[in-house]
Amino acid sequence: MVDQNPDQAPKRRFFGGGRGILVMTLLAVALLAGVAGNLLPPAFAQGFGMHHDWGGGFMGGAPTQAQIDDRIDRITKHMAIELDGTADQQAKIAGIAKSAITDLRAMREKAQAARAQAVSLLSAQTIDRTAIERLRTEQIALAETASKRIAQALADSAEVLNPEQRKKVADWVTSGPWSRWHRG
């Protein structure tokens, strides 16, 4: 039997029920949008490595288009050597990557603007739930668009390679330096 004093109000849960979950979800979406918006384009351009210096340092800001193009050219040259690829394959894949990065950079700017908007919405005197939901919906759509663009670039690049070269890439992913990210 539980003793309850009818004069005492029941204790509130820490997150306030469903309302707290909504706020936590919105914060998570804003955080993910910010992280993806800041890290996705440079990560894609440098082979998913965080250890490269763009001239401004890790936190020194976004790389310039010239820095991105240079990095893509170096990566595709290295890849062509490793895969016994042709100069034509190298040029096609570099073009695909540069086009994708250009598209993703525009999405990054939208994500950064959304992060500022989320901070503004969550720190306002009154909470506008409709605006928060609209922002959440926009950010989910933006993430979906970015995901589709990356998948398109990967598929386009795979089509440039022959089956033997694609097998080498698959071997790199499963047993090379990229395999360390697979924990399954």
PyMOL commands that set and color helices and strands:
alter all, ss='L'
color gray80, all
select helices_A, chain A and resi 18-45+65-82+87-122+129-160+163-175+177-181
alter helices_A, ss='H'
color red, helices_A
deselect
rebuild
show_as cartoon
